[in-house]
Amino acid sequence: MPSRSGSPSSRSRTPSPAARRRQAVITAVALAVIGAVFVVTWLINHRGDDASSASKAATSTSAASTSATVAAEKDSATSSSKTSGSRRPSARPRSTRASSQPAESIPARVRTTLALIDAGKWPAAANAPGTHGGDVFRNNERQLPVTDVSGARITYREWDVNPKRRGSGRDAERIVTGSDGSAWYTADHYRTFVVVRGPR
């Protein structure tokens, strides 16, 4: 006799609808559990990262605050130093190395040359090439007065007292005239001055 394909053994191997439903439920539950574990793990890691970030932010803020405090202290110290330095009494101006002496102490040749300067004839009247006159004297060392009685700045010009000798250099004697009308004599090339004439 031919065998039948639908034998009782093959029928028993096919899962019933109820078994298939149970298997689907088990699979769904397993997937839900896995998903829940994943979510919980992610939340834990995320919170850990947030805590780490917050800790780093707090550390950075603390460091920035410390740096700002140190910088403020340095600025305060520098400001205090500058303030204390500015409160120091200023140095007194250097005294002028010029003096008033009796008219007899001024050589006659000085007054002769000054008269020629006032007349506009010096240094041409020296009739000696190389004799200087009218050059600007800057008064850099402030040996002579800087301003007149009205507060205006005094400008100076220098003049050789003696004609230049041929074959030798200019000597150390000079007359210095000021824009205020004053005249000064130096016998040692600007080291010291003697007033010949006061302001006009």
Buried (B, 14 or more C-beta within 10 A) or exposed (E): EEEEEEEEEEEEEEEEEEEEEEEEEEEEEEEEEEEEEEEEEEEEEEEEEEEEEEEEEEEEEEEEEEEEEEEEEEEEEEEEEEEEEEEEEEEEEEEBBBEEEEEEEBBEEBBEBBEBBEEEEBBEBBEBEBBBBEEEBEBEEEBBBEEBEEEEEBEBBBBBBBBBEEEEEBBBBBBBBBEBEBBBBBBEEBEBBBBBBEBE
